[in-house]
Amino acid sequence: MNNSYLKGLNTLRFFAAFLVIIYHGVGSLCKLNIIKGDILPIFTKGGDGVEFFFVLSGFLITYLLLKEYNKAGNVSIKQFYLRRVFRIWPLYILIILIGLLLLGYIYPLIYHKPYFNFPIWKWIILYIIFLPNLAIKLYPMGLLYPLWSIGVEEQFYLFWAPVFKLCRNKILITIFIFIFLSSIWQILLEFKIFIFSDYLVNFFKSQKFYAMSIGAFFGYVFFNWKTQFQKSILAYKFMQYFILILVLLHLFLNLPFSEYFLYKFLLASCFGYIILNTVCDETTIFKLEKKPFVYLGTISYGLYMFHMVVDYFLRTIYSKFNFSNYVFLGSLFYILLLLGLTVLVASISFKYFENYFLRLKGKHSA
């Protein structure tokens, strides 16, 4: 295990991916009219799973950059980008190719109509230049929809490493500036200060850089002030339980104002707090280093990337049957199949595809 490994984070990754998978699975059951009416709030929180990934990304990237700077006295932008390329790009490109095959060729064979009713080259260009979060606002992307968040992360990475290197002696101030500016931008968008088209507004809103900046702050705290944090009231168990209860209330209830930016900002801060306490292994209540979840977190990138492919496959099969008399069993079986098959596909991808590139990534680790 490498010396950058932080206990508990893989389990958190899996829980975040689980929220996204369940959200899309239940959504498919609703489209198939197997589930009708209101559903439990926990099944609608896929967006929060993605937001958690954003906070975690900001945390890890900043922590690793701080660690590299502390060790080498500098930050290699080239190695930073190479590590991201080897980890993110291969599976990203593979999913795009799978999407082209399934939506461009298999879909017309099954449904006798084309899926792409717009020029394919336009969205291909947007995906290639890592603007899938713009593509999904312009065109129906189907099983390629989850890639929007990968685009947001890559957009953040594009400027965060150079900014870190340039401002490395004032990185905390820089983080606060990024939190402030990205938050003000989201508030201005929320109140429709600018005269943008709807798709541009939604595109800019998708760039949740505030969440990654919040994660960066907690990464800074962990690297520089871990001991002080663990001795502070913020690390007391009652505080950890309090924040955990708040997050659980959010997940299981439809709380008021949850669509407003300030609410999302506070939720992202709670995510950062949970991440920080999880990696502070000595004082945490979040004892999450359990082997099954550690493994599922290890393959969580594949879980996230492949689950919509599996979901489309299952939805096509399920559309051939009538489950009106077996709503509960039919729904439960669908979700279990979705989870099981996604884990299987992600495991195969990790072992036989991603691992090759991860070894190359390892050569460029700090």
N, C-alpha and C positions, 0 to 999 in steps of 0.2 A: 504494500500500500504506500503511495507516495506521501511525501512529508507535507503536502498541501491539503491532505484529506481532513475534513472536519466532520466529526461524528454527528449523526442525526440528520444531516442535510439531505441525504439520499431518500430517507423516509419522507421528509417534507416534500421533496420533488414528486414522489409517488402520489402523495395525498393531493397535490395540486393537479397532477395529470388525471387522477381519479375523478375529480370534480368536473374536468372538461369532458372526459369520456362519458360519464353518467349523463351530463347535460345533453350531449349530442344523441346519446342512445334514447333517452326519454323523448327528446324532440322528434326522433324518427318514429317512435311508437305513437306520438300524437299525429304525425303526418299520415300514418297508416290507419288512423282512427281506432286503434286498439285502446289507447288511453284517451278519455274525453273529459272535459271539465278541468277544474283546478288541480294542480299537482303540488306536492310538497315543495317549499322554497329551496330546500337543499338541492333539488334537481334542476334548479334554474341558475346555479351559481358558477357556471363554467367560466364566465368572464372574470370572476374573482380568482379562479385557479390560474388564469393567464396573468392576472395582475400580480399574484404571488410570485410567479416565475420572473416577472420584471424586477420586483424588489430583490429577489434572490440573485438575479444576474448582476444587478448593480452592486450588491454586497460582495459577491465573489470576485468580480472583475477588479473592484477597487482594492479589496484585500490582497489579491495576488499581485497587483501593481505595486502596492505598498511593500509587500514582501520582497519583490524583485528589486525595488529601489533601495531597500534597507540592506540587501545582500550585495548588490553589485554597484551601488552608488549611481545607478542610471536605469533607464527603462528603454528596452529595445522595441521600437515601434514595429520593425520588420517581423521580429519573432512573435510579437503580440498578434499581428494580423495573420501570420502563418498558423498560429495555434487555433485561431477562430476559423480559418479556412478549412483546416483538416477536421475540425470537430463539426462544423455546421454545414458546409457546402455539399459534401458528397451525398448525404441523405436528403438534403433539400432538393438537389438536382434530380436524384432518383425519384422522389415523389412527384416532381413536375413531369418526368417522363411517364411514370405510371398514370398520372392524371390525363396526359395526352392520349395514351393508349385506351384507357377505360372510357373517358368522356368523348374522345374523338372517333373511336372505332367500335368499341364494345357497346356503348350506350345506343348508338343508332341501330345496331343489329337487334337489340332487345326491344327497344321501344318504337322502332321504325320512324324515327324522326331525329334530326341532328340536335346535339346538345348545344354546340357553338353556333348561335345565331348572330355572331359578331366576328370581325376579323381576328383569327387566332393569333396572328403575328403581334397584334397590339398588346395582348395580355402576356404573351411570351416575353416581349421586351421588358415589360414592367416587372415580371418575376425575375428575369435575368439581372436587372439592375437593382434588385432587392427593394422594389416598391410594391410588393403584393398587397400591402395595406391600402394602396391607392387602387389597385386592380379590383379588389373586392367591392369597392364603392362604385366602380364603373360597370362591372360585368358579373354575371352569376358564375361563381367559381366552384360550386359544389364541393367535392371531396378535397379540393385544393384550398378551401377556405382557411383552415388552421395555419397555413403558412404566413398569414398576415403578421402574426406576432414575431415570427423569425425576422421578417423585414424590419420591424420596429427595433428589435435588438441590434441588428446589423447597422441600422442608421445611428443608433446611440454609440455603438462601438467605433464607428467611423471617426467620430470627433473626440470621444472620451479619452482614449490613450494619448493622442497628441496634446490635448488640453492638460492632462495629468503631467506629462513630461514637461510642458512649458511652465506649469504652475506648481510643480512638485513641492516647492518650499512653502507654498501658501494653499495647500490642497484643501484644507478644511474650509477656508473662506470661499474657495472656488466651488466646493460642494454646496455651500449655503446659497451662493449666487445662482447656481443651476437650479436648486430647489425653488428659489424665489421666482426666477424668470419663467421656468416651465409651469409653475403654478399660476402665475399671473396670466400667462398665455392661455391656459385652460379655462380660467375664469372669464377672460375676455371672449373666448369662443362660446362659453356657456351662455353668456348674456348677449350674444350675437352683436357685438360691437362692430365687427367687420362685415362688409357686404360681400360675402363669399357665396358661391353656389353650395347647395346642400352636400354634394359629394366631397367638396374641398373641406368644408367644416368637419365632416365625419372623418376625413383623412387626417386632418390635423389633430382631432380629438384622439385618434388611435395612437398617436405618438406620445405615449404615456411616459415621457422622460422624467416627469416628477417622481414616478414610482421607482425608477432606476436610480435617480439622484438620492431618494430617501434610503434606498438600499446601500448606496455608496457611503452615506453618513454612518449607518450602522456598521459597515465594514471598517470604516475609519476608527470608530469607537472600539471595535473588537481588537484591531491591530495595536492601537496606541494606548487605550485606556481600559483594557480588559480587567486588570486587577482592581482599579478604582471603581469600575462598574459593579464588579462582584461584591464589593464592600458597601455599595450604596443601597439606599432603600429601594431602588428600581429593580434590584435582583432578589428582593425578599419574596418568599413563596406566595404571600398574600397578593402581591402585585402581579406575579405571574398567573395566578389563578384568576385574578380580576380581568386581565387582558384576555386570557383564554375564554372566559365566560362571555365577554363582549363579542369575540369572534364567533363563538358558537351560537350566540343569539342572532347574530347577523346571518349565519348560514341556515338556521332552522326557522327563522321568522322573517316576514316581510316588514322590515322596520321602515318608519317614515323617513323621507329625505334621502334615501339610499342612492338616488339617481343624481344627486348634486355633487359637485366637485369636492366641496369641503368634507363631505362624508367619505368619499373615495380617498381623499388625502389622509384622513384619520385612520381609515381601514388599512391603507398601505403602511402607515406608521406602526400599526399593531402587528402587521406581518413582519416588518423589520425588527420589532421588539422580540417577537417569538423566535425569529431566526437567530438573533443575537443571544438570547437565553439558551437556545438549543446548543449552540457551539461552545457556550461557557459551561462545559461539562460538569464542573465541580459543584455548581450551585443550581443547576436547572431542574425543573420538575418534568421537563420533556425528555424522558429517557427513551429515545426513539431508535437506538442502534440495534434493531432486531433483524436477523439475517434475511428473512423473506422480504421485508420491506427495503432493506439495503439493496438487495438485488433488483427489486422492482424499480427503485430509484435510479439504479445504475443504467437501466434500459429505458428510463422515462422519456428521453428524447425520441426514441423509437415508438414508445407508447403514444406520445402526442402526435407524431407525424403519421403513423399508420392507422390510427383508430378510425378515421373517417373513411379510409379505403375499406376496412372491415365492415364498418357501419353501412356503407352503400351496398356491399355484397349481401349482408343480412337483410337489409330493407327490401332488396330485390326478391330474395327467397321468400320472405314473410308476406309479400304482397300477393303471393299465389295461394295463400291459405286464409281461412276465416277463423278468427280467434274471438268472435263476439261472445261465445259461451265460456271462454276460458281466459278472461282478461288478465287475471292475476298471474296464472301459471304461464300464459303466453308472454306477458311482460317480463316476468322474472327470468324465464328461459332466454329471452332476447338479451337482457342485460348480462346474464352469466356467459352467454355465447360471445357477446361483444368483448367482455373483459378477457375471457379465456383465449379467444382467437387473437386478440390484439397482443396479449402477452406472448403467445406463441410466435407470431410474426415478428414482434420486436426482438425477441430472444434470438431468433434465427438471423435477423439483420445485424444485431450487435455482434454475434459470434463470427459470422462469415463475411460481413461487409464493413461495418463500422470499425471493428477492431483493427483492420489493416491501416486505416487512416489515423486511428488513435495512437498506434505505435509511431507513426510519423509525427503526430502532434507531440508525443512524449520527448522526441528529440529536440523540440523547441521550447520545452518547459523551462520556466525560470528556476 
